[in-house]
């Protein structure tokens, strides 16, 4: 090969890559820890900030965007951009965008294995939570629907006294797991399932959607949105 060829072989050798990764891993973990601690410090320095955690197998990015649009009419809202729903994604959002003037932080929370949502809750300490749906997503790492269900409900477990979790009981796994929730919970559904708030008479046209919401006391109100 010659000396130059040996250098190239060494640079591309799988063993060399493994050794480099092994040497870099402690440094990378230390850097990540530093970023996490910095984000935690910034959140702790914002006692007036209300954190809302949003998780689910699907629908969480849409719900985050809907809530962001609604709440921004009255509050100064920060939300994780796009699908920044991992620890480092939330850390980056906090470190780069959180300001003392923010009143609400919408934190989308993704998971690929048990404990992921708990880790995000320990970082952000949400006062409110929304669990949108539970389905067979990331089964290659979760291995079972039951593991997915319990991981999503790590958000409900993290809600403190005085907080509240919102549960879509139109999702059958959520409906079945609802009795085990100890946090103050509000349920909602749009498929005829029993819930505190239900949406019915859903109509879609070229100009958007309309639907009737029924509240726990029986009051009904018609709503319209340009969203399809």
Secondary structure, 3 states (H helix, E strand, C coil): CHHHHHHHHHHHCHHHHHHHHHHHHHHHHHHHHHHHHHHHHHHHCCCCCEEEEEECCCCHHHHHHHHHHHHCCCCCEEECCCCCCCHHHHHHHHHHHCCCCCCEEEEECCCCCCCHHHHHHHHHCCCEEEECCCCCCCHHHHCCHHHHHHHHCHHHHHCCCCCEEEEECCCHHHHHHHHHCCCCEEEEECCCCCCCEEEEEEEEECCEEEEEEECCCCCEEEEEECCC
